[in-house]
């Protein structure tokens, strides 16, 4: 009980009034939903909310809590994997934190207050959290890909050794890793969509010019991420794949220059949506490349097995010939 009290006191007096807007490292995750004592974390956050009296502080506090949720997601993925029960809890609480922040902004606006600066500040703070969340999922994806490569290498070795039982066990394990990758992708997409809906509520309250400027910047950054990911996977993207994106973004920039900020934002969002098809095409190319490599490996293995069998056949034939010659010589000697 003393331990729990000390944890609550430490959580209560965590500073909540200083808010940095530049990207920062994730906080210490502390207790995660996988822990039986996770309720202590919830109580601590409730106390911090209770003793934060101004709406601005409460809204920023939710973004701080969101960063803690992302840290929890990172720890859970690293230690328990994508199938962990606690992952869903952390993801749900992350969405709830952003929804609360959006609700505070909307609540202040309903009182007749100018919330454009608050909305901008909250949005900027959350941008850093979004990038951190992307990195968390990307790191886990790379970890699973490394496991895939390791298992494929072991499967090749087992096939060369002729260990059928080991090959079957490794192939089953490889299938499980691939299933985890697919589930990870689904969870990431679901989380991203849910957070975007809440973030849109905050962005609606921003200054229209700043909102449009942010949308254009995000579209540009998204394109660069697609290019970086393709380069990392060794996939070449033809320039025409970005034709629709480039056209829409150019139109958005043109409207922005004409101070049509609402139209500029809409076109920038459409440009970002156009990247989804490019990403799908990259995934298809990556899968096709992977299948081609696996087929090539299988063909090489079959060729090696065939060569090995042919070598054994020749040795047996040579042995039989030698035996026949010996028998012939013996017959002549008699």
DALINWO-V890959 format. One record per pair of residues at least 12 apart in sequence whose ideal C-beta (glycine too) atoms are under 10 Angstrom apart, sorted by the first residue. I is the first residue (numbers start at 1). J is the second residue. D is the distance in whole Angstrom. If there is no record, write none. Layout:
i | j | d
I | J | D
I | J | D
//
This chain:
i | j | d
3 | 37 | 9
3 | 40 | 9
4 | 37 | 8
4 | 39 | 9
4 | 40 | 6
4 | 43 | 9
4 | 44 | 10
5 | 40 | 10
7 | 30 | 9
7 | 31 | 8
7 | 37 | 8
7 | 40 | 5
7 | 41 | 8
7 | 43 | 9
7 | 44 | 7
8 | 40 | 7
8 | 41 | 10
8 | 43 | 6
8 | 44 | 6
8 | 46 | 10
8 | 47 | 7
9 | 44 | 9
9 | 47 | 9
10 | 30 | 10
10 | 44 | 8
11 | 30 | 9
11 | 40 | 8
11 | 41 | 8
11 | 43 | 8
11 | 44 | 3
11 | 45 | 7
11 | 46 | 10
11 | 47 | 7
11 | 48 | 6
12 | 43 | 10
12 | 44 | 7
12 | 45 | 10
12 | 47 | 5
12 | 48 | 6
12 | 50 | 9
12 | 51 | 7
13 | 47 | 10
13 | 48 | 9
13 | 51 | 9
14 | 27 | 9
14 | 44 | 8
14 | 45 | 10
14 | 47 | 10
14 | 48 | 6
14 | 61 | 10
14 | 64 | 8
15 | 48 | 10
15 | 64 | 10
16 | 48 | 6
16 | 49 | 9
16 | 51 | 8
16 | 52 | 5
16 | 57 | 6
16 | 58 | 9
16 | 60 | 7
16 | 61 | 5
16 | 64 | 7
17 | 52 | 8
17 | 54 | 9
17 | 56 | 10
17 | 57 | 6
17 | 60 | 9
17 | 61 | 10
18 | 60 | 9
19 | 56 | 9
19 | 57 | 9
19 | 59 | 10
19 | 60 | 5
19 | 61 | 9
19 | 63 | 8
19 | 64 | 8
19 | 121 | 7
19 | 122 | 9
19 | 124 | 10
19 | 125 | 6
20 | 125 | 8
20 | 128 | 9
21 | 120 | 10
21 | 121 | 7
21 | 124 | 5
21 | 125 | 6
21 | 127 | 9
21 | 128 | 8
22 | 124 | 9
22 | 125 | 10
22 | 128 | 7
23 | 124 | 10
23 | 125 | 10
23 | 127 | 8
23 | 128 | 4
23 | 129 | 9
23 | 131 | 6
23 | 132 | 8
24 | 67 | 8
24 | 125 | 10
24 | 128 | 6
24 | 129 | 9
24 | 132 | 9
25 | 67 | 9
25 | 71 | 9
25 | 128 | 10
25 | 132 | 8
26 | 67 | 6
26 | 68 | 8
26 | 69 | 10
26 | 70 | 6
26 | 71 | 4
26 | 72 | 9
26 | 73 | 10
26 | 74 | 7
26 | 75 | 10
26 | 128 | 10
26 | 129 | 9
26 | 132 | 5
26 | 133 | 9
26 | 135 | 9
26 | 136 | 8
27 | 64 | 8
27 | 65 | 10
27 | 67 | 6
27 | 68 | 6
27 | 70 | 9
27 | 71 | 6
27 | 72 | 10
28 | 68 | 8
28 | 71 | 7
28 | 75 | 10
29 | 41 | 9
29 | 67 | 10
29 | 68 | 7
29 | 69 | 9
29 | 70 | 9
29 | 71 | 4
29 | 72 | 5
29 | 73 | 9
29 | 74 | 7
29 | 75 | 5
29 | 76 | 9
29 | 90 | 9
30 | 44 | 9
30 | 68 | 7
30 | 71 | 8
30 | 72 | 8
30 | 75 | 9
31 | 44 | 9
31 | 68 | 10
31 | 72 | 8
31 | 75 | 10
32 | 68 | 10
32 | 69 | 10
32 | 71 | 9
32 | 72 | 5
32 | 73 | 9
32 | 74 | 10
32 | 75 | 5
32 | 76 | 6
32 | 79 | 9
32 | 80 | 9
32 | 84 | 9
32 | 86 | 6
32 | 87 | 9
32 | 89 | 9
32 | 90 | 7
33 | 69 | 9
33 | 72 | 7
33 | 73 | 10
33 | 76 | 7
33 | 80 | 10
33 | 84 | 8
33 | 85 | 7
33 | 86 | 3
33 | 87 | 8
33 | 88 | 8
33 | 89 | 4
33 | 90 | 5
33 | 91 | 10
33 | 92 | 9
33 | 93 | 8
34 | 72 | 9
34 | 75 | 8
34 | 76 | 6
34 | 79 | 8
34 | 80 | 6
34 | 84 | 6
34 | 85 | 8
34 | 86 | 4
34 | 87 | 9
34 | 89 | 9
34 | 90 | 9
35 | 72 | 10
35 | 86 | 8
38 | 72 | 9
38 | 86 | 8
38 | 89 | 8
38 | 90 | 10
38 | 93 | 10
41 | 65 | 10
41 | 68 | 8
41 | 72 | 9
41 | 93 | 10
42 | 93 | 9
45 | 61 | 8
45 | 62 | 10
45 | 64 | 9
45 | 65 | 6
45 | 68 | 8
45 | 93 | 9
45 | 97 | 9
48 | 61 | 6
48 | 64 | 9
48 | 65 | 8
49 | 61 | 6
49 | 62 | 8
49 | 65 | 9
49 | 100 | 9
55 | 104 | 5
55 | 105 | 8
55 | 107 | 7
55 | 108 | 5
55 | 111 | 9
55 | 113 | 9
55 | 115 | 9
55 | 118 | 8
56 | 104 | 8
56 | 105 | 10
56 | 108 | 8
56 | 115 | 9
56 | 117 | 9
56 | 118 | 6
56 | 121 | 8
56 | 122 | 9
57 | 104 | 10
58 | 100 | 8
58 | 101 | 8
58 | 103 | 10
58 | 104 | 6
58 | 107 | 10
59 | 100 | 8
59 | 101 | 5
59 | 102 | 9
59 | 103 | 9
59 | 104 | 4
59 | 105 | 6
59 | 107 | 10
59 | 108 | 8
59 | 115 | 9
59 | 118 | 6
59 | 119 | 9
59 | 121 | 8
59 | 122 | 6
59 | 125 | 9
59 | 202 | 9
60 | 101 | 8
60 | 104 | 9
60 | 118 | 9
60 | 121 | 7
60 | 122 | 7
60 | 125 | 7
61 | 97 | 9
61 | 100 | 9
61 | 101 | 8
61 | 104 | 9
62 | 96 | 9
62 | 97 | 5
62 | 98 | 7
62 | 99 | 9
62 | 100 | 5
62 | 101 | 4
62 | 102 | 9
62 | 103 | 9
62 | 104 | 7
62 | 122 | 8
62 | 125 | 10
62 | 126 | 9
63 | 97 | 7
63 | 98 | 8
63 | 100 | 10
63 | 101 | 6
63 | 121 | 9
63 | 122 | 6
63 | 123 | 9
63 | 124 | 10
63 | 125 | 4
63 | 126 | 6
63 | 128 | 9
63 | 129 | 7
63 | 202 | 10
64 | 97 | 9
64 | 101 | 10
64 | 125 | 8
64 | 129 | 9
65 | 93 | 8
65 | 94 | 8
65 | 96 | 9
65 | 97 | 5
65 | 98 | 9
65 | 100 | 8
65 | 101 | 9
66 | 93 | 9
66 | 94 | 6
66 | 95 | 9
66 | 96 | 9
66 | 97 | 4
66 | 98 | 6
66 | 100 | 9
66 | 101 | 8
66 | 125 | 9
66 | 126 | 7
66 | 129 | 5
66 | 130 | 9
66 | 132 | 10
66 | 133 | 9
66 | 195 | 9
67 | 94 | 9
67 | 97 | 9
67 | 125 | 9
67 | 126 | 9
67 | 128 | 8
67 | 129 | 5
67 | 132 | 7
67 | 133 | 9
68 | 90 | 9
68 | 93 | 9
68 | 94 | 9
68 | 97 | 9
68 | 129 | 10
69 | 89 | 9
69 | 90 | 5
69 | 91 | 8
69 | 92 | 9
69 | 93 | 5
69 | 94 | 4
69 | 95 | 9
69 | 96 | 9
69 | 97 | 6
69 | 98 | 9
69 | 129 | 9
69 | 133 | 9
70 | 90 | 8
70 | 91 | 10
70 | 94 | 7
70 | 97 | 10
70 | 129 | 6
70 | 130 | 9
70 | 131 | 10
70 | 132 | 5
70 | 133 | 5
70 | 134 | 10
70 | 135 | 9
70 | 136 | 6
70 | 191 | 10
71 | 90 | 9
71 | 132 | 8
71 | 136 | 9
72 | 86 | 8
72 | 87 | 9
72 | 89 | 9
72 | 90 | 4
72 | 91 | 9
72 | 93 | 8
72 | 94 | 8
72 | 136 | 10
73 | 86 | 9
73 | 87 | 7
73 | 89 | 10
73 | 90 | 5
73 | 91 | 7
73 | 93 | 10
73 | 94 | 7
73 | 132 | 10
73 | 133 | 7
73 | 136 | 6
73 | 137 | 8
73 | 140 | 9
73 | 187 | 9
73 | 191 | 9
74 | 90 | 9
74 | 132 | 8
74 | 133 | 9
74 | 135 | 9
74 | 136 | 4
74 | 137 | 9
74 | 139 | 8
74 | 140 | 8
75 | 90 | 9
75 | 136 | 10
76 | 88 | 10
76 | 89 | 9
76 | 90 | 6
76 | 91 | 10
76 | 136 | 10
76 | 140 | 10
77 | 90 | 10
77 | 136 | 7
77 | 137 | 8
77 | 139 | 8
77 | 140 | 4
77 | 141 | 10
77 | 143 | 8
77 | 144 | 10
77 | 184 | 8
77 | 187 | 10
78 | 136 | 9
78 | 139 | 8
78 | 140 | 7
78 | 143 | 8
81 | 140 | 8
81 | 143 | 9
81 | 144 | 9
81 | 177 | 10
81 | 180 | 7
81 | 183 | 9
81 | 184 | 9
82 | 137 | 10
82 | 140 | 7
82 | 141 | 10
82 | 144 | 8
82 | 179 | 9
82 | 180 | 5
82 | 181 | 8
82 | 182 | 9
82 | 183 | 5
82 | 184 | 5
82 | 185 | 10
82 | 186 | 9
82 | 187 | 7
82 | 188 | 10
83 | 176 | 10
83 | 179 | 9
83 | 180 | 7
83 | 183 | 7
83 | 184 | 10
87 | 183 | 10
87 | 184 | 10
87 | 187 | 7
87 | 191 | 10
88 | 187 | 8
90 | 191 | 10
91 | 133 | 10
91 | 187 | 7
91 | 188 | 10
91 | 190 | 8
91 | 191 | 5
91 | 194 | 8
91 | 195 | 10
92 | 191 | 10
92 | 194 | 9
94 | 129 | 9
94 | 133 | 8
94 | 191 | 7
94 | 194 | 9
94 | 195 | 7
94 | 198 | 10
95 | 190 | 10
95 | 191 | 7
95 | 194 | 5
95 | 195 | 6
95 | 197 | 9
95 | 198 | 7
96 | 194 | 10
96 | 198 | 9
97 | 126 | 10
97 | 129 | 9
97 | 195 | 10
97 | 198 | 9
98 | 122 | 9
98 | 126 | 7
98 | 129 | 9
98 | 130 | 10
98 | 194 | 8
98 | 195 | 6
98 | 196 | 10
98 | 197 | 9
98 | 198 | 4
98 | 199 | 7
98 | 201 | 9
98 | 202 | 8
99 | 194 | 9
99 | 195 | 9
99 | 197 | 9
99 | 198 | 5
99 | 201 | 8
100 | 198 | 9
101 | 118 | 10
101 | 119 | 10
101 | 122 | 6
101 | 123 | 10
101 | 125 | 9
101 | 126 | 8
101 | 198 | 8
101 | 199 | 9
101 | 201 | 9
101 | 202 | 7
102 | 119 | 9
102 | 122 | 8
102 | 126 | 10
102 | 197 | 9
102 | 198 | 5
102 | 199 | 7
102 | 200 | 9
102 | 201 | 4
102 | 202 | 5
102 | 203 | 9
102 | 204 | 9
102 | 205 | 9
103 | 198 | 9
103 | 201 | 8
103 | 202 | 10
104 | 118 | 8
104 | 122 | 9
104 | 202 | 10
105 | 118 | 6
105 | 119 | 5
105 | 121 | 10
105 | 122 | 6
105 | 123 | 9
105 | 201 | 7
105 | 202 | 6
105 | 203 | 10
105 | 204 | 9
105 | 205 | 5
105 | 206 | 10
106 | 119 | 9
106 | 201 | 6
106 | 202 | 9
106 | 204 | 9
106 | 205 | 7
108 | 205 | 9
109 | 204 | 9
109 | 205 | 6
114 | 205 | 9
114 | 207 | 10
115 | 202 | 9
115 | 205 | 5
115 | 206 | 9
116 | 205 | 6
116 | 206 | 6
116 | 207 | 5
116 | 208 | 9
116 | 210 | 8
116 | 211 | 9
117 | 205 | 10
117 | 206 | 9
117 | 207 | 8
117 | 210 | 10
118 | 202 | 9
118 | 205 | 8
118 | 206 | 9
119 | 201 | 9
119 | 202 | 5
119 | 203 | 7
119 | 204 | 8
119 | 205 | 4
119 | 206 | 5
119 | 207 | 8
119 | 210 | 9
119 | 211 | 9
120 | 202 | 9
120 | 203 | 9
120 | 205 | 9
120 | 206 | 5
120 | 207 | 7
120 | 210 | 6
120 | 211 | 8
120 | 214 | 9
121 | 202 | 10
121 | 206 | 10
122 | 199 | 9
122 | 202 | 5
122 | 203 | 10
122 | 205 | 9
122 | 206 | 9
123 | 199 | 7
123 | 202 | 5
123 | 203 | 6
123 | 205 | 9
123 | 206 | 6
123 | 210 | 9
123 | 211 | 9
123 | 214 | 7
124 | 206 | 10
124 | 210 | 10
124 | 214 | 9
126 | 195 | 8
126 | 198 | 9
126 | 199 | 6
126 | 202 | 8
126 | 203 | 10
127 | 199 | 9
127 | 214 | 8
127 | 217 | 10
127 | 218 | 8
127 | 221 | 10
129 | 195 | 9
130 | 192 | 8
130 | 195 | 7
130 | 196 | 9
130 | 199 | 8
130 | 218 | 10
131 | 221 | 9
131 | 225 | 10
133 | 188 | 8
133 | 191 | 7
133 | 192 | 8
133 | 195 | 8
134 | 188 | 8
134 | 192 | 9
134 | 225 | 8
136 | 188 | 9
137 | 184 | 7
137 | 185 | 8
137 | 187 | 8
137 | 188 | 5
137 | 189 | 10
137 | 191 | 8
137 | 192 | 9
138 | 188 | 9
138 | 225 | 10
138 | 229 | 9
138 | 232 | 10
140 | 180 | 9
140 | 181 | 9
140 | 184 | 6
140 | 187 | 10
140 | 188 | 9
141 | 180 | 10
141 | 181 | 7
141 | 184 | 6
141 | 185 | 8
141 | 188 | 8
142 | 232 | 9
143 | 177 | 10
143 | 180 | 10
143 | 181 | 10
143 | 184 | 10
144 | 177 | 6
144 | 178 | 8
144 | 180 | 6
144 | 181 | 5
144 | 182 | 10
144 | 184 | 7
145 | 177 | 9
145 | 181 | 8
145 | 233 | 9
145 | 290 | 10
146 | 177 | 10
147 | 173 | 9
147 | 174 | 9
147 | 176 | 10
147 | 177 | 5
147 | 178 | 10
147 | 180 | 9
147 | 181 | 9
148 | 173 | 10
148 | 174 | 7
148 | 177 | 6
148 | 178 | 7
148 | 180 | 10
148 | 181 | 8
148 | 290 | 9
150 | 170 | 10
150 | 174 | 10
150 | 177 | 9
151 | 170 | 6
151 | 171 | 8
151 | 172 | 10
151 | 173 | 6
151 | 174 | 4
151 | 175 | 10
151 | 176 | 10
151 | 177 | 7
151 | 178 | 10
152 | 170 | 9
152 | 171 | 10
152 | 174 | 7
152 | 290 | 10
152 | 293 | 9
152 | 294 | 8
152 | 297 | 8
153 | 170 | 10
153 | 297 | 10
154 | 166 | 8
154 | 167 | 9
154 | 169 | 10
154 | 170 | 5
154 | 173 | 9
154 | 174 | 9
155 | 167 | 6
155 | 168 | 10
155 | 169 | 10
155 | 170 | 5
155 | 171 | 6
155 | 173 | 9
155 | 174 | 7
155 | 294 | 10
155 | 297 | 9
155 | 301 | 9
156 | 170 | 10
156 | 297 | 7
156 | 298 | 10
156 | 300 | 9
156 | 301 | 7
156 | 304 | 10
157 | 170 | 9
158 | 170 | 6
158 | 171 | 9
159 | 297 | 9
159 | 298 | 9
159 | 301 | 5
159 | 302 | 10
159 | 304 | 9
159 | 305 | 8
160 | 301 | 7
160 | 304 | 7
160 | 305 | 9
160 | 308 | 9
162 | 305 | 9
162 | 308 | 9
185 | 283 | 9
200 | 269 | 9
203 | 215 | 8
203 | 265 | 9
206 | 265 | 10
207 | 261 | 9
208 | 259 | 9
208 | 260 | 10
208 | 261 | 4
208 | 262 | 6
208 | 264 | 9
208 | 265 | 8
209 | 256 | 8
209 | 259 | 8
209 | 261 | 5
209 | 264 | 9
209 | 265 | 10
210 | 261 | 9
211 | 261 | 7
211 | 262 | 9
211 | 264 | 9
211 | 265 | 6
211 | 268 | 10
212 | 252 | 8
212 | 253 | 10
212 | 255 | 8
212 | 256 | 6
212 | 259 | 9
212 | 260 | 9
212 | 261 | 4
212 | 262 | 7
212 | 263 | 8
212 | 264 | 4
212 | 265 | 4
212 | 266 | 9
212 | 267 | 9
212 | 268 | 7
212 | 269 | 10
213 | 256 | 7
213 | 261 | 8
213 | 264 | 8
213 | 265 | 9
213 | 268 | 9
214 | 265 | 8
214 | 268 | 9
215 | 252 | 8
215 | 256 | 9
215 | 261 | 9
215 | 264 | 7
215 | 265 | 4
215 | 266 | 8
215 | 267 | 9
215 | 268 | 4
215 | 269 | 6
215 | 270 | 10
215 | 271 | 9
215 | 272 | 8
216 | 249 | 7
216 | 252 | 6
216 | 253 | 6
216 | 255 | 10
216 | 256 | 6
216 | 264 | 7
216 | 265 | 8
216 | 267 | 9
216 | 268 | 5
216 | 269 | 10
216 | 271 | 8
216 | 272 | 10
217 | 268 | 9
218 | 268 | 7
218 | 269 | 9
218 | 271 | 10
218 | 272 | 7
219 | 245 | 8
219 | 248 | 8
219 | 249 | 6
219 | 252 | 7
219 | 253 | 10
219 | 265 | 10
219 | 267 | 9
219 | 268 | 5
219 | 269 | 8
219 | 270 | 9
219 | 271 | 5
219 | 272 | 4
219 | 273 | 9
219 | 274 | 9
219 | 275 | 8
220 | 245 | 10
220 | 249 | 7
220 | 253 | 10
220 | 268 | 9
220 | 271 | 9
220 | 272 | 9
221 | 272 | 9
222 | 245 | 9
222 | 268 | 10
222 | 271 | 9
222 | 272 | 5
222 | 273 | 10
222 | 274 | 10
222 | 275 | 6
222 | 276 | 10
222 | 278 | 10
222 | 279 | 9
223 | 242 | 7
223 | 245 | 6
223 | 246 | 9
223 | 249 | 8
223 | 271 | 8
223 | 272 | 8
223 | 274 | 10
223 | 275 | 6
223 | 278 | 8
225 | 275 | 9
225 | 279 | 9
226 | 241 | 9
226 | 242 | 8
226 | 245 | 9
226 | 275 | 6
226 | 276 | 10
226 | 278 | 6
226 | 279 | 6
226 | 282 | 7
227 | 242 | 9
227 | 278 | 10
227 | 282 | 10
229 | 279 | 8
229 | 282 | 7
229 | 283 | 10
229 | 286 | 9
230 | 278 | 9
230 | 279 | 9
230 | 281 | 10
230 | 282 | 5
230 | 285 | 8
230 | 286 | 8
233 | 282 | 7
233 | 283 | 9
233 | 285 | 8
233 | 286 | 5
233 | 289 | 8
233 | 290 | 9
234 | 285 | 10
234 | 286 | 8
234 | 289 | 7
235 | 281 | 9
235 | 282 | 5
235 | 283 | 9
235 | 284 | 10
235 | 285 | 5
235 | 286 | 6
235 | 288 | 10
235 | 289 | 7
236 | 282 | 10
236 | 285 | 8
237 | 278 | 7
237 | 281 | 8
237 | 282 | 7
237 | 285 | 9
238 | 281 | 9
241 | 274 | 10
241 | 275 | 10
241 | 277 | 8
241 | 278 | 5
241 | 281 | 7
241 | 282 | 9
242 | 271 | 10
242 | 274 | 8
242 | 275 | 8
242 | 278 | 7
243 | 274 | 9
243 | 278 | 10
244 | 270 | 9
244 | 271 | 8
244 | 273 | 10
244 | 274 | 5
244 | 275 | 9
244 | 277 | 8
244 | 278 | 9
245 | 270 | 9
245 | 271 | 5
245 | 272 | 8
245 | 273 | 9
245 | 274 | 5
245 | 275 | 6
245 | 277 | 9
245 | 278 | 7
246 | 271 | 8
246 | 274 | 9
247 | 267 | 9
247 | 270 | 10
247 | 271 | 8
247 | 274 | 9
248 | 266 | 10
248 | 267 | 5
248 | 268 | 8
248 | 269 | 9
248 | 270 | 5
248 | 271 | 4
248 | 272 | 9
248 | 273 | 9
248 | 274 | 6
249 | 264 | 10
249 | 267 | 7
249 | 268 | 7
249 | 270 | 9
249 | 271 | 4
249 | 272 | 9
249 | 274 | 9
250 | 267 | 9
250 | 271 | 9
251 | 263 | 9
251 | 264 | 8
251 | 266 | 10
251 | 267 | 5
251 | 268 | 9
251 | 270 | 9
251 | 271 | 8
252 | 264 | 5
252 | 265 | 8
252 | 266 | 8
252 | 267 | 4
252 | 268 | 4
252 | 269 | 9
252 | 270 | 8
252 | 271 | 6
252 | 272 | 10
253 | 267 | 9
253 | 268 | 8
253 | 271 | 10
254 | 267 | 9
255 | 267 | 6
255 | 268 | 9
256 | 268 | 8
//
